[in-house]
Amino acid sequence: MAATVLRLVAEGRLSLTDTVEHWLPGRVRGNGNDGTRITVRHLLQHTSGLHDHDSTELTGRTAPDFERHRFDRIDPERLVTAALEHTPDSPLPTPTPPTPAGATPTPATSSWAPSSRR
């Protein structure tokens, strides 16, 4: 998944500084979650604050439950819904403004990709 996202970044089709709200308008909000503050970079770095559910929440907690559900495909929409049923696991990140075109990113900035794609 990360390799595909990074390829899209290299092609200029999305930016690491794009927010979740940009790509999934209105989808990531509630219970303290806010898609306007979470970027693609946060998702790739696992620093979005979104609840990282234990798979047993969806598949059961016993060995027989595991056997029954181990090959189940869990729809991504269901995973998002499950995460949003909880408050964030950590404080919400603050998106860093994109680096201006032609500028050299520093450790304090978060974008190595062009941000003019929108």
Secondary structure in CASP SS format (residue, H / E / C, confidence):
PFRMAT SS
TARGET T0000
AUTHOR 0000-0000-0000
METHOD secondary structure of the structure
MODEL  1
M C 1.00
A H 1.00
A H 1.00
T H 1.00
V H 1.00
L H 1.00
R H 1.00
L H 1.00
V H 1.00
A H 1.00
E C 1.00
G C 1.00
R C 1.00
L C 1.00
S C 1.00
L C 1.00
T C 1.00
D C 1.00
T E 1.00
V H 1.00
E H 1.00
H H 1.00
W H 1.00
L C 1.00
P C 1.00
G C 1.00
R C 1.00
V C 1.00
R E 1.00
G E 1.00
N C 1.00
G C 1.00
N E 1.00
D E 1.00
G C 1.00
T C 1.00
R C 1.00
I C 1.00
T E 1.00
V H 1.00
R H 1.00
H H 1.00
L H 1.00
L H 1.00
Q H 1.00
H C 1.00
T C 1.00
S C 1.00
G C 1.00
L C 1.00
H C 1.00
D C 1.00
H C 1.00
D C 1.00
S C 1.00
T H 1.00
E H 1.00
L H 1.00
T H 1.00
G C 1.00
R C 1.00
T C 1.00
A H 1.00
P H 1.00
D H 1.00
F H 1.00
E H 1.00
R H 1.00
H H 1.00
R C 1.00
F C 1.00
D C 1.00
R C 1.00
I C 1.00
D C 1.00
P H 1.00
E H 1.00
R H 1.00
L H 1.00
V H 1.00
T H 1.00
A H 1.00
A H 1.00
L H 1.00
E C 1.00
H C 1.00
T C 1.00
P C 1.00
D C 1.00
S C 1.00
P C 1.00
L C 1.00
P C 1.00
T C 1.00
P C 1.00
T C 1.00
P C 1.00
P C 1.00
T C 1.00
P C 1.00
A C 1.00
G C 1.00
A C 1.00
T C 1.00
P C 1.00
T C 1.00
P C 1.00
A C 1.00
T C 1.00
S C 1.00
S C 1.00
W C 1.00
A C 1.00
P C 1.00
S C 1.00
S C 1.00
R C 1.00
R C 1.00
END
